[in-house]
């Protein structure tokens, strides 16, 4: 969901238009994250939020309250090759919730096995497209949301750079994760998902051509960063495992982010960091490979789409693609 920089949003958020797939929404995961430590949220600017008059704390700084029941360790149902070093798999996240099947879709990318790319209409021109359309037009193996976007339906909500093109130069203080790839010098990992402090210049950002800053779900080394707040949504996320592989994650089943983190950290995926890239009906994942053609879309989001009725992907202005190595 996109976020608005000019709305006062109570914790029970009112919807301000944004009901159509092509329009932006001003509610959802951003508000929930900013309000994790409790209190009343006032969204004042794109990069600031206050809780009862005080600047919002890092969600990870609060004591994370997890669901009381520890989930059973989930098992990968199957891994299927998409391309060399790129695999697609599914797993259940037990216990199965009341709504949905609890199925998690995962695209796993080994370092050096594929070329990551950010696509943004602000640089490439044209109109927002579904993940399916992006995937097919750009000949990608997989496409997922690059992150939430602003009410103009173009601007990424965090910092976003693609080579010399800067889609958004702002660095919201509540956005404490960043994906870095396309290294500018030899010897660096081809991609890194890192914890960041947006208030302090991070030299790692200048070592890569492509940077996407988003809300943090799991901080290193594998610690959940969200407090339980009762808000649930379908989720698209990007993670990194202990072996340095990148994971594109999607579940249509609505979870609170505290619930989802707990399940992910009890899964065999061995996740050490993760960031939120979208929630609700705009959450998307498309996958293309040998015998694989998937176009997945979310639906439920507390206070926005309280149902499982969404039947298709929504247009996105910015996406993250996984393409063939050297492509």
Secondary structure, 3 states (H helix, E strand, C coil): CCECCCCCCCCCCCCCCCCCCCCCCCCCHHHHHHCCCCCCEEEEECCEEEECCEECCCHHHCCCCCCCCCCCCCCEEEEEEEECCEEEEEEECCCCCCCCCCEEEEEEECCCCEEEEEEEHHHHCCCCECHHHHHHHCCCCEEEECCCEECCCCCECCCEEECCEEEECCCCCCCCEEEEEEECCCCCCCEEEEECCCCCCCHHHHHEEEEEEECEEEECCCEECCCCCCCCEEEEEEEEECCCCEEEEEEEEEECHHHHHHHHHCCCCCEEEEEEEEEHHHCEEEEEECCEEEEEECCCECCCECCCCCCCCCCECEEEEEEECCC
